[in-house]
Each structure stands twice: as structure tokens, then as C-alpha cells.
Amino acid sequence: MKSAAVYARFSTELQNEKSTEDQVALCRAYAARHQLNVVATFEDKARSGASVFGRDGLMQLMDAARQQRFTVVIVEALDRLSRDMEDLAGIHKRLSFQGIEIQAVHDGTADSILIGIRGLVGQMQREDGAKKVRRGMAGVIRDGRHAGGRAYGYRAIPGKAGELEIVEDEAAIVRRIFTAYARGRTPRDIAHDLNRENVRPPRGRLWNASTINGNAERGAGLIFNELYAGRIVWNKVRMVKDPDTGKRLSRPNPRDEWQSIEAPQLRIVEQSVWEQAHALKTEKSHLASHVKRRAPHLLSGLLRCGCCGSGMSVHDRDKTGKTRIRCSAVRESGSCSNRRIIYLRDIERLVLSGMAEELKDPQLIETYVRNYNSERERLAGDAVAVRARLEAKRDRIEGERQRNIDLVINYVISEEDAKQRIGELKEERLRVEAELAALEEAPVPVALHPATLDRYIITVNALAETMAGHTEAKDDRGSLVDDFRALVHSVTVHPKGPREGFEVEVKGKLAALIGGDAFPQAHRNSGSYMVAGEGLEPPTPGL
């Protein structure tokens, strides 16, 4: 008698929970008629057949197939395995390679022709279903109802699908935002005010300028939400599934595909305020499109705040045109305590002078690599011991789980008696496997070749030669940027006490030396300089 596994799946949470039970019962009856011994059952509940991602039951089935635990897979219909042509063909190919047949109660034994036909039909039905859903949602809009998605300032009316009512507390905040924006307040300032008053945002912990500003192309953000003007708009975006990850991603639709209908009962913002705010928004957008973007400065994209880890960006320019920067989190949400505004040139001079003085010394690099290798060897030894312990634990758990399964198969104990223990062992094994997956591979020691060291010194020398020209340059483009970015991974600015200046932490790139990950980490403050490996205990300061 051939051994068989049963697989069952239903698509959405709206379907009956007993759907998989009915499928399993049907497959077991099929197995009995065809003298097949069912040794395992796999299920996926409320999982779409459009992708194999997120379907634990299917993954367990494929794992068991590789272990040759059965020779037949029974399903109610082939679309239970997948409703995607590519995925269904891939499942069939892999099971066939293991010598395992797919038998469907309604279709019989699957061959390449049947797989091709059913894969095509399944995908067409899925896509047709999606079109019907969208058609239904368009009908909801025509009826003057909301097609879904929570909007700040509203809540759904229980028992009335698609109907919304205004939440007055949130509506007052919306009116306040529009009024402030129409009067010229920037989204950043508005967000700061709301955060200081601990006003709860639509999602997340803090208000940001982007929450208010939104995105004109997508029609997202408070300023662009036409629901506040008493107009329901739908079909701004479409959802697509990434075939490599299974994740749903949104894509903006052209404006001529948007659908809208008047809903005056949902208006929150007066028309005059709405028009004033949007006129101001349009004016700003128009100006921005005609203003040439300034060239990025030397540290663009590299600066980090030492207090919160956020990026740092241009704050303003003083009367002489000198650029000043501050923490972006302060600008966007006011959530960081670092209120310091620092001249960009001061940071650049400190970083460049430190690199020119210290990083030219070959002994510094050799010392770093020696310390790096020593620490990595220690960590590698620890990792090997931990991995061995976890692998042994995983094997013990899996062995006990298989023994329990064998006892059930051989009718030594009932399935009901063993079910809980098997489930506990499975969860424990998955936890151990997650710990194993989180472990890094044993690192390879760094080999410092003289030629790579020479190349590094040449790069630093080129950097020093262009520093003088950079001091008077109107922008930071050119060879300095190329040389600098070949060496630097990030620059973190740590503010000190009032009128005590600041400290910069420079994290360089080991790739500039040997093509690996980030290397030295340097702290520069009033002439002192320290190098440390990323994630390692720092070597002796001053090397």
C-alpha cells in the first residue's frame, strides 16, 4: 500500500473554518477507495493560492517530500496547491523529481498537460475574481459609500458596510492642520506642535511632516485627502504582488483612472480653507520644479545624529551663506532631544583633518587588522560552540517528534493523545531553527596584502591634496567627494555640553583596503583620535 499525504487549503478568513476539514475528509475517502495509506496531513487556513509565500503547511509538505515520507500527495483539486501557473508547475516539478505523484480527487493523477491546463485556469479564475472585486468596489463608490481603508477623522458605522461617520476629536485636529497650513505654517512646524501636545497621530507614535505633506502622485497625506472636502476618491493605487517575496506593494494609478463621488455629509474642512491650502501647495510645488537643486555637500547621506541615530540635514544658511545642519528627527517630528545647530564646515574640517593626520599611518591599519582578526577568531570560536549546541538540541527535539508521529502511525497511541505534544515539539524545533538562522557564518580572517595597503595610502594622499581646494569651493563635487566616499561609511555627530562643542565618530570602509565590510571607526575630538572595529571592542586609543 502506497503512503500518502493530504494537503488542504482555503483562501480567506471569510470562508468557513471547516473548509479544510471537509477537504481532508474527502481526500481520506479518496485514499481509502484507492488503497492509499494517509501518513500525514498538511493545512493552510486563510491563505491565498496566488503565492507560495506565507504558506507554512505547503512548506512543511515540501520538506516532508524531500525526506521521502510518502509517495503520493492527495488534494481536492489542483488549485488547492496553487492558483499561479508558475508555482503549480514548480511544485509538480519538485515532487516529480522526488518520485511523488499528485492525485486530485476531482482531476485524477496530475501529469504535465493537466498541470498546465489547471494552472492556466486557476490563474485566470484568480485574476477574474480580482476584477470582480474591483468592479464591486466601484459600485460601492457609485452608491456614495467608502470602499475601505481607515481615514483619520472618521470611523466605520457598525452594521453599515462602507458608511463612515465623523470623529469630532480627530476632525478638530484636521481643521487645525488645514488652517495652520493655509496661514503659512510648514508641515514640520505643525508636526512639532502636535507632538509637543501629545496628540495621537493616524498611525505610529509621532506626527511627521510627511504625514501632512503626503504624496501628490498617490494622493496620499492629509493635505491631499479629498474626503475632508466631502469627496470620496477611489482607485488612486493598485496592489501588485512581488513574485520574489510574496509581499503586496502599491503602485500609483494615472489620475484619469481615479473614481470619485461627492459625499457632503463627510466634509470636515470648509471649502475656502481647502482651496487656500491647495493653492499654497500648488504654488510651492510650482516653485520647486523651477529651482535648480543645490549640489550635495561632501557629507550628504553620511551624517548621523549621535543622540537618536537619525540622519542630519541642512537646517539653514547664515547671513554669509554658510550651511548649518541639525538632526532630521528634530526637523520632521521634534522627537529628538538634540537641538544643536552646527556649521557644516566645522564638521568637515574635523573629519578631514583627522583622516589626513591619522589614517595615513600604515601601523594604524595593521594594528586594526590584527585586533580585528583576533576578535573575529574569538567570536568565531564562540559561534561554533553555540551552533553545535543548537544543532544537537534541534536533532533531539526532531527525534522525539518523529517517535511520537511513529507511535501514532503504528496505532500505539491515539492521534488525540499525541497531538499536543507533537505541536509543542514542533514549536520548540522552530524556535531553535530560528536561533540557528540568526547565527552568522564563521568570519574569514582579513589578509592585509601590501598592494592593497599601498592603494589605501594613495587614496588618503589624494584626499589630502584636494582638501585645500575644497575649503574655498562653492560646492563639494569633484575628486574630493570620490576620494572621501571611497573611505567613509558614516559620520556620527555627538553633541557635548553647552558651549563645549561636539565630537565626530567616523566609520570607514574596509572595502577601501581589502574589499570587505565597514572598517575603522574613528572618534575625533579636540585633536584626539581613536580607531575601533565595527561591533568589536576598540583597540587602544591613540593608535
Beta strands, then each sheet from edge to edge (+ up, - down):
strand 1: 2-9
strand 2: 36-44
strand 3: 72-75
strand 4: 101-104
strand 5: 108-109
strand 6: 154-156
strand 7: 164-166
strand 8: 231-234
strand 9: 237-241
strand 10: 248-252
strand 11: 259-262
strand 12: 303-305
strand 13: 312-317
strand 14: 323-327
strand 15: 342-343
strand 16: 488-495
strand 17: 502-509
strand 18: 518-525
strand 19: 528-532
sheet 1: 2+ 1+ 3+ 4+ 5-
sheet 2: 6+ 7-
sheet 3: 8+ 11-
sheet 4: 9+ 10-
sheet 5: 12+ 16+ 17- 18+ 19-
sheet 6: 13+ 14- 15+
end
